């Protein structure tokens, strides 16, 4: 065989190998790792529907102890959680023992303590489901339903890095005021026949309270992570300046990712790939407000990027804020397992899975139809972006095998 023919054959073989890697799941076959991804996807599908009113059986532990034992350096809950429905039911029904203001952060919330001493964060309803938040992609109040939807998307994507969230109705007169601190009670007021409160936070104003319908207030409850897992806060390398006319370096420097790769904890370990996973997650939900993020303390970059505080999401179903994906298209790399999961969620499977998961929640419908349609549309945008990276960088440089051994895998 002549040299030229050999070169042509070699190029053809390499091309076929690249295409095989890129379209691995299209034929349902592939490497052992990809078959593992497919099995994990089927497990997720099987566990997607949760039973309302479920309770723990054959255990002496409280729901909070069960959920606390799930937490590990690389996951908030394991791949298989038959007790999840029972824990979420407890979260949505347990008696409130204490209510206080939520001091930290820019947005209104309350800190509640449930029966058994479990701390949770309560975020009240501020918008109707079909309200469209206009302006900057991070504009508007927090959306309580976005916290619920984001948690279930975390399940569907297989990340398992978001704290447990459930929607809940609380009666401010009978459930909250009798156990509220003086600090919280001092922020209650009436608007017509509706009971309201404005709490204490950076943007909390008496002129902008959250109001119930009468005494019944809709909101979301986020389960507090166990105190044995203290959090460490980090500035997001692709954070925004939030100042008009002032751009962050990533917004004008095309080689910015090269600089990030030289900085700890992004120069080694899983953190950079976690950031890129999070960018995909945030793009799907429309969250352009992740200026900081949390990991477990003193982790040396080994623990996961925890998907906390997702309430600045699902504000404008018509807006696909591509800049959220900057870490993906600038670094042009993504986990192979993430790529496989995204491909399995194409052709409407993502919105279908979300409908199925959200049907369990007490405040369902959690999302309006335009937001569900936006998930499928944005997923197509993510896949197209990764394909562009594969074309320019090659599959081996773009699709990264980074499968960490998790304690429950």
N, C-alpha and C positions, 0 to 999 in steps of 0.2 A: 504494500500500500504506500502510495506516494505521501510525502510529508504534508502536502496541502490537504489531501484527503483525510489524513490522520487528524489534522487540526480541525477540519470540519466535523469529523466524528466526535472529537473531544468536546468541541463547543456544543454540539447537539446533546451529548450526554449530560454536560453540566446544566444546560438549559432544562432538560427533562427533570433532573434532580431538583432544580430550583422550583420548577412548576409543581413537582410532587410535594415539596414542602409547603408551597403557597396554598395549594388547593387540597391539602391533606384530607380534610374532612368531607369534601364534596362527594367522595365515593364511599365514605363510611369506613375506610380502612386506614392503615398507616402504621406508624411506629407504636411501640408499646406505650410510650408516654402519651401519644395522642389518643390511643384507645382508652387509656386511663381518664383522659379529659372527657371522652364521650361517656364513659361510665359515670363520672361525677355529674355530668349534665343530666343523665337519666335519673340519678338519685335526686337531684334538685327538682326535676319535674315531678317525680313521685311524691315529694314532700311539700309541694308548693301550696296545695289546698290545706288549710288549717281548720280544725273543728271549733266552732264557737262554743263557749261554755265548758271547754275541756278543763279537767282537774288532774293534779298529780295523783298517781296510784302507786301502791307498793313502795312507798318511800317515807322515811321519817324526817326528810329534809324539807325545809321551806322552799318555795319557788326561788327565793333570792339566793339561797345557798346553792341550789342547782345551777342557776345562771352564773353565779360567781365562780364555780368550779369549771365552767366552760372556758374561761378566759385564759389565754396563753400569749406568749410573745408575738405570735403571728396570726392570731385569730381571736375574735370576741366570742364566737360560738362555733362549735364543730360542724363538720359537713352533714352529719346525721343527728338531728335533734328531735326525737319523738316527743320530748316534753315541751317543745317550743310553744305550742298552742296553749298549754296549761300555764306556762310562765307569762305569756302575753295576756291571757285571760285574767290572771291574778293582778297584773299590772293595771288592767283596765277596770278592776272592780274592788280592789283592796281598800279598806277604810283609811281615810287620811287622818294621821295622828297629829300632824303639825304642818303649818303653812307659814312661809316667810318670804321676804323679797329675795329675788335673785340678783345679787349685787354685781357680779362680774358681767362684762360685755356691754354692747351698745344697744341691745334690744330688750324689750319687755319680756320678762318671764318670772315665774315664781318657783321657789324651792319647796317641795313638799316631802314629807316623811310619811311613808305608808306603814300600815300595820306590820309589825315585825322589825321596824327600824330602817326600812329600805328608803334611801333618798332617791328622788326623781326630779327631773326638771319639767315644769309645766309651761307650755307655750300656748297662749290663747289665740283663738280665731280672730283675724283682723279683716279678712276679705271673703267674699263669696267665691264659689268654685270657678265661676266664669269671669271673674274680674281679671283684666289684663293690666299688669304693672308696666307702665311706660317709662321711658327715659333710659338712664344708664342700666347696663345689665345687672348691676348690684343695687338698684333702686328699690325703694319701698320698705314696708315692714316685713318682719319675718313671717313666713307662711307655715302654720302649724301642720297643715296637710302635707307639705313638702317633706317634713321630717319623717312622716309615716311612709310616704312613697319612696323616699331615698333608702330607708332601711330595707324595704322589700326588693328594691333594685339591687342593693348590695347582696342579698341572698341569691337573686337570679344570676348575677354576674359571677358568683362564686368567690367573691373577695372575702366576705365574712369579717369585715373590719369596722362595721358600724354598730354602735350600741343599740340595744333593743328599743323599739319605739312602738307605741300603740295610741290610737285615738281614744278620747274619753270625753264624756259629758260630766261636768261637776256642777253641783248646786252650790252657789256661792253662799247662800244664807244658811243652809243646813250642814254642808260639808267643810266649807273653808273658814268662814268668819268665826265659828266657835273655837277653832284651834289655831287661829292666825295670831302672829305676833303683833304687838302694838305698831311696829314699823310698817307692816303690811296693811293693817287696818286703817292706818292714817292716810292711805292712798285710795281708799274706797270712796265712791261717790255715786250719785244717781243721775241718770240722764233720762228724763221722762219716767217710764216704768221699768227701765233697765238698770240693773246693778252693774257698776263698772269699777275698774281699778287701773292705776297707772304705774304702780311699782316704783322701783329705783334702779336706774341704769343710766348710761351716758346720754341716750336720746329720750329717756322717759320724761314726759311732760303731762301736767295735770290737764292741759288742753287737748291731749291726744290719748285718752284712755282706751283700753279694750273693754268692750261691753258685752254682757250676756243678753240673751233674749229672755227678759224678765230676770229670773235668778239662775237660769240654766246656761252655763257657758261651755262651748265646745273648745277642745284644745288637744294637744298631744302630750304624752308623757314619755320621757326618755329615761331609761334605766341608768342610774349612776354606776360607773365602773367601780369594782371593789377597791377599797382604800389600800389594799396590799399591792395594787398596781398604780403607783403614783405617776402622774403625767408630766411630761416635759414639753414645753412649747418651743416651736422653731419658726423662724421667718421663712415663708415660702419663697424658694428661689425664683419663681415666676409670679411673684406678687405684684400688685398694681400700686402706683404711687397715690392714687385718689386725689391728685392735685391737677387741676386743669392746666394744660400746656406743659406739664412735666412728664416725660416718658420714663419708664423703667428701662434698664439697659437691654432686657430681652426684647423690648419693643422696637429697637433700632439696630441691634448688633446681631447679625446673622450667625456669627460664630459663638454666640453666648453659651451654648451647650458645652462647647469645648472647655470653656472656663469653669463651668459648674462641675464638670467631671474631674477637675483637679482639686476641688474643695471637699473636705470631709463634711458630712458622711456620704457624699455622693461619689467619692473616688473609689469606693470599694463597698461590697455588700449589696443588699437588695434595695436600698433607699431610693435610688434614682428610678428604678423600675416601678417602685411603689408610687412615686410622684407621677409617672406617666400613666399608670393605672388610674390614679385619682383624677388626672386630667380627662381621661375618657369618661369616667363616672360623672364628673362635673359638667362636661359638655352635654352628656345625655340629659341631665336634669336641668341644665341651664344655669348653673351656679358659677358666677364669675367673681365670687367674694372670698375665695380661700387665700387670704393674705398671710395667714399663719396656719400651722397645723400642729398636731400633738402626736407624740410617740410615748412609749413607756420610758420612764426616767433612767438615765445612765445606761442606755442600751448599746452605746457604741455604734449606732446605726443598724443594728441587727433586727430590732423589733419593727413591727409594721407601722405605716402611717395610718393613724386611726381616723376614720371618717366621721368626725364629730361636727355638729352644728351645720346641718344641710338646709336650713330654713330659707336661705336666699335663693330658692330654686323654684322652678315651675311658675315663674312670674309672667312670662310672655311666650306663649306657645309658637308665635310667629317668628321669634328671633332665634337664630342659630349663631351664637357668638363664637366664631371660629378662633378668636385669640385664646380661648380657654384651652385649646389643644396645642398651644405653643411648645410645650415641652415634648410633645409627641413629634410634631413635624420639624422641630429644630434638632432634636437628638436622633430622630429616625430609628427608634428602637422600641420594642414592646415584647412582653413575655409571650412565648409561644402558646402557653396555656390561655392567656387572655385572648389572643388572636383566634384560637380554636373556639372559645366560648362565644365570641362575637359572631363568628360564622354560623354557629348553631342557632343564633337568635335572629337571623335574617328573615326576610319575607313575612314580616308581621308576627313572628314568633315572640319577639320581645314584648310588644303591647299586649299580646294574648296572655303571656305569662304574668304580666303586671295585673291585668284584670282579674286573673285567677287568684293571685296572691292577695290583692287588695279587697277582694270580696269578703274576706274574714273580718276586716276591721270594723269596729263599732261605728265609725263615722263615714263608712262607705256610702255613696261614691266618694273616694278620696281625691281622684283627679277627674277633671272635665275631659271629654273626648278629644278636644284639640291637643291637649298635653300628651295623651296616649299616642296620638298620631305623630306628634313631634318626636317621640322616642324612636319610632321606626325610621323616620326621616334622618334624624341625627346619627343613628347607627350606620346608615348608608354612608354618611359623610365621614365617619371614623374609618370605616372599611376602605373607602376610596383613598383617604389620606395614607393609610398603611400600605396600600397597593402602590401608591406613588413612591413611597420610601423604598419598597422592594425593587421597583423599576430603576431607581437611581442608585441605591446602595447595595442591592443584592439581598436575597432572602437570608443568607447566613449572617449578615451584618444587621439585619432588621429584626428578625424573629429570634429572640434569645431564649435558650433553654435555661430557666432559672426556677427549678422546682425544689422548694425547700421542704424538708421532712417535717410535717406538722404532727403534733402529738395525737391528733384524732384522725389522721388520714388513713 
